[in-house]
Amino acid sequence: MAADEGAQQILDLLNQPSSRLYKDAMAFSEASSEAFKREYGVMPQYGVEALADMRVFYREVRQQIAEIETVDQTAKADALKALDGVDRQFGAYERGLELGISAPAMPKLRRSKQIGKEAVAGLRRTIRGLSK
């Protein structure tokens, strides 16, 4: 049970399904597979655009949460921190994409994956905490 109405709003935002996000994730996944078949491993533009839109989506969710008032400041701070991690993940991945599938890109892409795992774990902890 969320601490108050604001905490409930944060929980609802973190749990809300999004057809936009789903569509972008599917396009990005498909484009990622296509990159291996292309010269220099360059991702198709639709994949780059899907990644950018996913980043915008999470920034919009972060902005909405930042504007919510709640007594559960810890959960709010945890949600914002986790969403900042998601944003860093997208940024790291975008920097890796600039290099195509190459030796210099791999550390950036691996770092992106690690940042993403940490961000997702943070979001899950926040949701669990808000759900109590």
C-alpha positions as CSV (number, residue, x, y, z in Angstrom):
1,M,0.0,0.0,0.0
2,A,1.5,3.3,-1.1
3,A,2.1,5.9,1.7
4,D,-0.2,8.5,0.2
5,E,-1.8,9.7,-3.1
6,G,1.4,11.0,-4.5
7,A,3.2,7.7,-3.8
8,Q,0.4,5.9,-5.5
9,Q,0.7,8.2,-8.5
10,I,4.4,7.3,-8.7
11,L,3.6,3.6,-8.4
12,D,1.0,3.9,-11.2
13,L,3.4,5.8,-13.5
14,L,6.1,3.1,-13.0
15,N,3.6,0.3,-13.7
16,Q,1.6,1.9,-16.5
17,P,1.7,-0.1,-19.8
18,S,2.7,1.9,-22.9
19,S,2.0,0.9,-26.5
20,R,4.4,3.6,-27.5
21,L,7.2,2.1,-25.5
22,Y,6.4,-1.4,-26.6
23,K,6.4,-0.3,-30.3
24,D,9.7,1.4,-29.9
25,A,11.3,-1.5,-28.0
26,M,10.2,-3.9,-30.8
27,A,11.6,-1.6,-33.5
28,F,14.8,-1.2,-31.6
29,S,15.1,-5.0,-31.2
30,E,14.5,-5.6,-34.8
31,A,17.0,-2.9,-35.9
32,S,19.6,-4.4,-33.5
33,S,19.3,-7.7,-35.3
34,E,19.6,-6.0,-38.7
35,A,22.8,-4.1,-37.6
36,F,24.8,-7.3,-37.8
37,K,23.8,-7.8,-41.4
38,R,24.8,-4.2,-42.5
39,E,28.1,-2.8,-43.5
40,Y,30.1,-1.8,-40.5
41,G,27.3,-3.0,-38.3
42,V,25.4,0.3,-38.5
43,M,21.9,0.2,-37.0
44,P,19.1,1.2,-39.4
45,Q,17.8,4.7,-38.7
46,Y,14.5,3.5,-37.5
47,G,16.3,1.7,-34.6
48,V,18.2,4.9,-33.7
49,E,14.9,6.8,-33.7
50,A,13.2,4.2,-31.6
51,L,16.0,4.3,-29.1
52,A,15.7,8.1,-29.0
53,D,12.0,7.9,-28.5
54,M,12.3,5.4,-25.6
55,R,14.7,7.9,-24.0
56,V,12.2,10.7,-24.4
57,F,9.5,8.5,-22.9
58,Y,11.5,7.8,-19.8
59,R,12.4,11.4,-19.5
60,E,8.7,12.3,-19.6
61,V,7.9,9.8,-16.9
62,R,10.8,11.2,-14.8
63,Q,9.5,14.7,-15.2
64,Q,6.0,13.7,-14.2
65,I,7.3,11.9,-11.1
66,A,9.5,14.9,-10.2
67,E,6.4,17.1,-10.1
68,I,4.5,14.8,-7.7
69,E,4.2,15.7,-4.0
70,T,4.4,12.8,-1.6
71,V,5.4,12.1,2.0
72,D,7.4,9.1,0.7
73,Q,10.4,11.2,-0.4
74,T,12.7,8.1,-0.2
75,A,10.7,6.2,-2.8
76,K,10.4,9.3,-5.0
77,A,14.2,9.9,-4.8
78,D,14.8,6.2,-5.6
79,A,12.4,6.4,-8.6
80,L,14.1,9.5,-9.9
81,K,17.6,8.0,-9.4
82,A,16.6,4.8,-11.3
83,L,15.1,6.8,-14.1
84,D,18.3,8.8,-14.3
85,G,20.1,5.5,-14.7
86,V,17.8,4.5,-17.5
87,D,18.7,7.9,-19.2
88,R,22.4,7.2,-18.7
89,Q,22.0,3.8,-20.2
90,F,20.3,5.2,-23.3
91,G,23.1,7.8,-23.6
92,A,25.8,5.2,-23.3
93,Y,24.1,3.1,-25.9
94,E,23.7,6.0,-28.3
95,R,27.4,6.8,-28.0
96,G,28.2,3.1,-28.8
97,L,25.9,3.2,-31.8
98,E,28.0,6.0,-33.3
99,L,30.8,3.5,-33.7
100,G,28.8,0.7,-35.3
101,I,29.7,-2.9,-34.4
102,S,33.4,-2.4,-33.8
103,A,36.0,-3.0,-31.1
104,P,35.8,0.6,-29.8
105,A,32.0,0.3,-29.5
106,M,32.0,-2.9,-27.4
107,P,33.1,-1.3,-24.1
108,K,30.5,1.4,-24.5
109,L,27.8,-1.1,-25.2
110,R,28.8,-3.3,-22.3
111,R,28.8,-0.3,-20.0
112,S,25.3,0.6,-21.3
113,K,24.1,-2.9,-20.4
114,Q,25.5,-2.7,-16.9
115,I,24.0,0.7,-16.3
116,G,20.7,-0.7,-17.6
117,K,20.8,-3.6,-15.2
118,E,21.4,-1.3,-12.3
119,A,18.6,1.0,-13.3
120,V,16.1,-1.8,-13.8
121,A,17.0,-3.2,-10.4
122,G,16.5,0.2,-8.9
123,L,13.1,0.6,-10.5
124,R,12.1,-2.9,-9.3
125,R,13.2,-2.0,-5.7
126,T,11.2,1.2,-5.9
127,I,8.1,-0.5,-7.1
128,R,8.4,-3.2,-4.4
129,G,8.8,-0.5,-1.8
130,L,5.8,1.5,-3.0
131,S,3.7,-1.6,-3.2
132,K,4.1,-2.5,0.5
